[in-house]
Amino acid sequence: MEQQEQIRKLSASAKYRALIDKHRRVIYLLTGIAVFQFGFYFLAIAYAPGLLGTTWPAGSAISIVIWLTVLIILMSIVISGIYIWWADKFYDPEKAAIMKELSDG
């Protein structure tokens, strides 16, 4: 029963709803960046195969599509790191403060 009461208090909290809205905005932004990068990657493969097949630097055995693939992987790691940093620095402490405030009150 106590857990249901905590959930009720939490869902009624204006601070928690504001935190959830902020969390949703961050998630949508990072997801949008990821979707854009993958969309660009797939469109480039579909519409510029000749360009992606060229080697860079000139004369090497590594094509541009390999470099682009590595960039996509690294950007995915960076996006994940940004979310983890944001959650640790802002979201988790604020959520803990709200939970403590609700349990004390």
C-alpha angles and dihedrals in degrees: 000000000000092000091055089051091051091050090050092050091046095050090048093051114107091202091055093048089051089050091050090050090051090048091050092052092051092047092049092049095050092043090050091053091050093047090048093051094048091044090052090048095051093043090050091052091047099044105026107038092140093054093046091050093060117100125245127227090034112261095019125116095238117096126210091251090063091052090047091050091051089049091052091051092048092047090052089054090048092050090051090048092050091053093047091049092048093047093049095045102039117003103047097045092047092047091049091050091051092048091049091048092051094046092049094047 
